[in-house]
């Protein structure tokens, strides 16, 4: 009996106890794995558009200070308020988005944050005074506050364990890249044009969300 069992194991596992008894077709398995990996990478790319937006929003106030103050006649105190109100909006967004993400899903929350950020950038673009600038800045801050929570959560939930750390690192890289782009582009364009470029990652995210699934955990 023992000899028969040993022969069965040898046939089913190709001589190794560490191999499964039943093997899937290797080509089919590789194709399935490649498809899953592509979808994970696509989901991560779409999600980190929110991280890129985070960096762009933070970096916006630095290269645009002189142009805004001269065109709108703002004082240093008024511009300081404009620059810092972003963090107030971000705090409000990060505090309030947890429950929202559980109710409408990670995709719905990211779409909401993108719409709010686009509204904020449009208000900044059409601003004629400090008040409207502050309102737009607050809205963009709220949007990136939401992204600071939901983007890492979404990536962690859709990533396999062996790739989770690497893919979550992309979140931080995208933030730094957004800062770099804001500083670089801001040196060559007006502050209104830079506000329009801030909407690009939001638009890419909204479009991309139609092609990716929600996280399986939600």
Rosetta blueprint (number, residue, H / E / L):
1 X L
2 X H
3 X H
4 X H
5 X H
6 X H
7 X H
8 X H
9 X H
10 X H
11 X H
12 X H
13 X H
14 X L
15 X L
16 X L
17 X L
18 X L
19 X L
20 X L
21 X L
22 X L
23 X L
24 X L
25 X L
26 X H
27 X H
28 X H
29 X H
30 X H
31 X H
32 X H
33 X H
34 X H
35 X H
36 X H
37 X H
38 X H
39 X H
40 X H
41 X H
42 X H
43 X H
44 X H
45 X H
46 X H
47 X H
48 X H
49 X H
50 X H
51 X H
52 X H
53 X H
54 X H
55 X H
56 X H
57 X H
58 X H
59 X H
60 X H
61 X H
62 X H
63 X H
64 X L
65 X H
66 X H
67 X H
68 X H
69 X H
70 X H
71 X H
72 X H
73 X L
74 X L
75 X L
76 X H
77 X H
78 X H
79 X H
80 X H
81 X H
82 X H
83 X H
84 X H
85 X H
86 X H
87 X H
88 X H
89 X H
90 X H
91 X H
92 X H
93 X H
94 X H
95 X H
96 X H
97 X H
98 X H
99 X H
100 X H
101 X H
102 X H
103 X H
104 X H
105 X H
106 X H
107 X H
108 X H
109 X H
110 X H
111 X H
112 X H
113 X H
114 X H
115 X H
116 X H
117 X H
118 X H
119 X H
120 X H
121 X H
122 X H
123 X H
124 X H
125 X H
126 X L
127 X L
128 X L
129 X L
130 X H
131 X H
132 X H
133 X H
134 X H
135 X H
136 X H
137 X H
138 X H
139 X H
140 X H
141 X H
142 X H
143 X H
144 X H
145 X H
146 X H
147 X H
148 X H
149 X H
150 X H
151 X H
152 X H
153 X H
154 X H
155 X H
156 X H
157 X H
158 X H
159 X L
160 X L
161 X L
162 X L
163 X L
164 X H
165 X H
166 X H
167 X H
168 X H
169 X H
170 X H
171 X H
172 X H
173 X H
174 X H
175 X H
176 X H
177 X H
178 X H
179 X H
180 X H
181 X H
182 X H
183 X H
184 X H
185 X H
186 X H
187 X L
188 X L
189 X L
190 X L
191 X H
192 X H
193 X H
194 X H
195 X H
196 X H
197 X H
198 X L
199 X L
200 X H
201 X H
202 X H
203 X H
204 X H
205 X H
206 X H
207 X H
208 X H
209 X L
210 X L
211 X L
212 X L
213 X L
214 X L
215 X L
216 X L
217 X L
218 X L
